[in-house]
């Protein structure tokens, strides 16, 4: 597992800017132990794609986990639907791979794309993070999706009733267009449950400002994907009342299932995570390791 941070302009006005954010994701997956199986992109020379177009793809294999089925991620890198182009990402999960080219096999989830983003890109550099490891990827472009061209994408295994990791994937994401857009996908080795695309695309525990901090403890918010069955709570994407654990850009250690895990604090905003939008001052916490 590995995590990294960069300050990047989320725009594709030059080949260099496109390569920076795209290669940031690609490098982060490799650092987390994922294996790149195929690609038609060379990051040193690829050109920034035109509006509403993808430049190419990568196919990645998640690190092997004992007793679990290996899964695969196809990711496409492109430009969204505004003449002042910004990032677009398409992510597709599958339980098999054909062995060459871009085709996943077995049960393959519906591709989730952010081409529909339509807010004009700007020159401001934004904080970006990526964390990856066995069974998960956490992508943050912009330190909160409620920023121009911001993206949050989380892919992770869920747990069964005995708290063992299982072959059911949670794939959730949000991105900023002129409003917040999101999706919530649950994929097993035998079935893709209906994809939910409402802005509150998860069942969420809400902790109010009044009861969030008491007796030296901070109440956290968590979300379950609910497309089909309600899954176990996300271990990679949490929430808390803004400022309760620190400032945006800082990290904090939180025990999850008895193991201390490091989280990165995102910008506080009601729309930075639709699942937690019931509170007006919420920080997202993304796994950062």
C-alpha positions, 0 to 999 in steps of 0.5 A: 500500500502507498499514498502520495500527494501533489499540487496540480492544475486540473486542466488539459490546456497543455499536454504537460498538464494532462500528463501530470494528473494522469500520470499521478494516478498511474504512478500511484496505482503502481506504487500501491502494488497494482500491476499494469497489464496493458495500455495504449498511453505513453505518459512521456509523449501522450497528447491532451485529448480534445473536449469530451474525448479520451486519450487512452486506457490502462488495465490494472490488476489488483494485488493478490489477496489470499482466499479472494478472487482477483479483480481488475480495473480499466481506467480511461483518461480524457477531457470533460465536456467544456471547451476549457477542458478539464479532466475526465476519468472512466473507471470499469471493474471486472473479475477477469481479464482477456489477457490482452487489449482493453477488454475485461471479462467475467462479470464486468461492471457498468463503466462510470465516466465523468465526461459530463463534467461541464465546469470550465477548468481553471489555472489554480493548482489543487491538492490531489491525493491517491492511495492504493493497495490490495483491494482498494484505490482512493483517488482525490483530484482537487481535495474535495469534489465540490471544486472546479473539475474535482473528482473523488473515486473510491474502490474497495472490497466489502466485508461479510457478517464475520468481518472478513473481506469478501468478493463484493466490491464497492465503487463510489465516486463524485465529480463536479460539473455545474452541480455535484454528480455521483454514482454508487456501484456494487459488484459481486462475482456473479452480479452487478446490482443496479447502479445508483446515481443520486447525490446521496448514493449511499445509506449514511449515519449522520452525526450532528454538530451538537453530539459530534464531540463529547467526553474527548471523543469525536463521532465519525460518519460512515456510509454503506452502498445500498444498490442491491444489498446494504454493504459493510461501511466504507473503510476508506471514506469517512466523515467528521464535523469540520475542524473536529480532527484537524484542518484540510490537508492534514492527516489523522490516525483512526483505528478501523477494525482494530488497525490504526489507519491514516486518513487525509482530511479534505476541504469542508463543504456540504457538497464535497461528499453527497452522502454527508450533505445533511451537515453543512460543515463536514470534512471528508476523510480519505484513506491515505496509505 
